[in-house]
């Protein structure tokens, strides 16, 4: 009788676990380099999943790729594909949390490190860019995808470019996007700061983003679809107050200028001559 009761309890617990398990583990996805979409245009800092490179540590998720900087507590960059397959009506999860893909021995940043700072927990991959499922939306709330942003930037020109990007997707485009921060020290709603969370989190001086705009028709995806007329948007937006009503177009620069400032190589998987054409041009559309 005792064994039978234990068996019933065991089946009950398994059933409960099945019912309430709504989110996949973020680490279950394995990709080959040929099929992984989020680094199609290259790895700009030659980041690797190597404990010997804690300030350039590569994490490749199903939803996006990133280079994490342990010293600064923020990503160096995050890179992702955006097409209609990633969009949908999944509710915003708001489950800010440490990234389980970081090494266990590392100290982690939490949402509390931003508390009372005057800076938003700013997404690089926007929540709305991963609306196809609860799990994919939840993935955008790991702290390795978060960076301190002034409220006026995050809710102003930065958000406007995010929304514009999704409009392009809904018009039939496929985007490849990479974003990050640059410099040290920004101004939030409570004044200027260089670090948050007792020094754990660097506040960048500006936020940058590159958007490669491609056609999304069958058979046109991939590097072979890139040509000298391909549209490439690059922006660098100051991390400060007073820009809530600014247009993201006012902050456009060339990819070359961004590379010079950061000391990295974007779009490195393209032929060098094609890179030269695309990277020297400032978007005017």
Secondary structure as the mmCIF struct_conf table of DSSP 4:
data_model
#
loop_
_struct_conf.conf_type_id
_struct_conf.id
_struct_conf.beg_label_comp_id
_struct_conf.beg_label_asym_id
_struct_conf.beg_label_seq_id
_struct_conf.end_label_comp_id
_struct_conf.end_label_asym_id
_struct_conf.end_label_seq_id
HELX_RH_AL_P HELX_RH_AL_P1 UNK A 2 UNK A 20
BEND BEND1 UNK A 23 UNK A 23
TURN_TY1_P TURN_TY1_P1 UNK A 26 UNK A 27
TURN_TY1_P TURN_TY1_P2 UNK A 33 UNK A 35
BEND BEND2 UNK A 37 UNK A 37
TURN_TY1_P TURN_TY1_P3 UNK A 38 UNK A 41
TURN_TY1_P TURN_TY1_P4 UNK A 44 UNK A 45
STRN STRN1 UNK A 48 UNK A 48
BEND BEND3 UNK A 49 UNK A 49
TURN_TY1_P TURN_TY1_P5 UNK A 51 UNK A 52
TURN_TY1_P TURN_TY1_P6 UNK A 54 UNK A 55
BEND BEND4 UNK A 56 UNK A 56
STRN STRN2 UNK A 57 UNK A 60
BEND BEND5 UNK A 62 UNK A 63
STRN STRN3 UNK A 65 UNK A 69
TURN_TY1_P TURN_TY1_P7 UNK A 70 UNK A 73
STRN STRN4 UNK A 74 UNK A 82
BEND BEND6 UNK A 83 UNK A 83
HELX_RH_3T_P HELX_RH_3T_P1 UNK A 84 UNK A 86
BEND BEND7 UNK A 88 UNK A 88
HELX_LH_PP_P HELX_LH_PP_P1 UNK A 90 UNK A 92
STRN STRN5 UNK A 97 UNK A 97
TURN_TY1_P TURN_TY1_P8 UNK A 100 UNK A 101
BEND BEND8 UNK A 102 UNK A 102
TURN_TY1_P TURN_TY1_P9 UNK A 104 UNK A 105
BEND BEND9 UNK A 106 UNK A 106
HELX_RH_3T_P HELX_RH_3T_P2 UNK A 111 UNK A 114
TURN_TY1_P TURN_TY1_P10 UNK A 115 UNK A 116
BEND BEND10 UNK A 117 UNK A 118
STRN STRN6 UNK A 119 UNK A 123
BEND BEND11 UNK A 124 UNK A 125
HELX_RH_3T_P HELX_RH_3T_P3 UNK A 127 UNK A 130
BEND BEND12 UNK A 132 UNK A 132
HELX_RH_AL_P HELX_RH_AL_P2 UNK A 134 UNK A 139
TURN_TY1_P TURN_TY1_P11 UNK A 140 UNK A 141
STRN STRN7 UNK A 142 UNK A 142
HELX_RH_3T_P HELX_RH_3T_P4 UNK A 143 UNK A 145
STRN STRN8 UNK A 146 UNK A 150
HELX_RH_AL_P HELX_RH_AL_P3 UNK A 151 UNK A 154
TURN_TY1_P TURN_TY1_P12 UNK A 155 UNK A 156
HELX_RH_AL_P HELX_RH_AL_P4 UNK A 157 UNK A 170
TURN_TY1_P TURN_TY1_P13 UNK A 171 UNK A 172
STRN STRN9 UNK A 173 UNK A 182
BEND BEND13 UNK A 183 UNK A 184
STRN STRN10 UNK A 186 UNK A 188
TURN_TY1_P TURN_TY1_P14 UNK A 189 UNK A 190
STRN STRN11 UNK A 191 UNK A 193
BEND BEND14 UNK A 194 UNK A 194
STRN STRN12 UNK A 195 UNK A 196
TURN_TY1_P TURN_TY1_P15 UNK A 197 UNK A 200
STRN STRN13 UNK A 201 UNK A 202
BEND BEND15 UNK A 205 UNK A 205
STRN STRN14 UNK A 206 UNK A 215
BEND BEND16 UNK A 217 UNK A 217
TURN_TY1_P TURN_TY1_P16 UNK A 218 UNK A 219
BEND BEND17 UNK A 222 UNK A 222
HELX_RH_3T_P HELX_RH_3T_P5 UNK A 223 UNK A 225
TURN_TY1_P TURN_TY1_P17 UNK A 228 UNK A 229
STRN STRN15 UNK A 231 UNK A 238
BEND BEND18 UNK A 239 UNK A 242
TURN_TY1_P TURN_TY1_P18 UNK A 244 UNK A 245
HELX_RH_3T_P HELX_RH_3T_P6 UNK A 248 UNK A 251
STRN STRN16 UNK A 252 UNK A 252
HELX_RH_AL_P HELX_RH_AL_P5 UNK A 255 UNK A 262
TURN_TY1_P TURN_TY1_P19 UNK A 263 UNK A 263
BEND BEND19 UNK A 267 UNK A 267
TURN_TY1_P TURN_TY1_P20 UNK A 268 UNK A 269
BEND BEND20 UNK A 270 UNK A 270
HELX_RH_AL_P HELX_RH_AL_P6 UNK A 272 UNK A 280
HELX_LH_PP_P HELX_LH_PP_P2 UNK A 281 UNK A 283
#
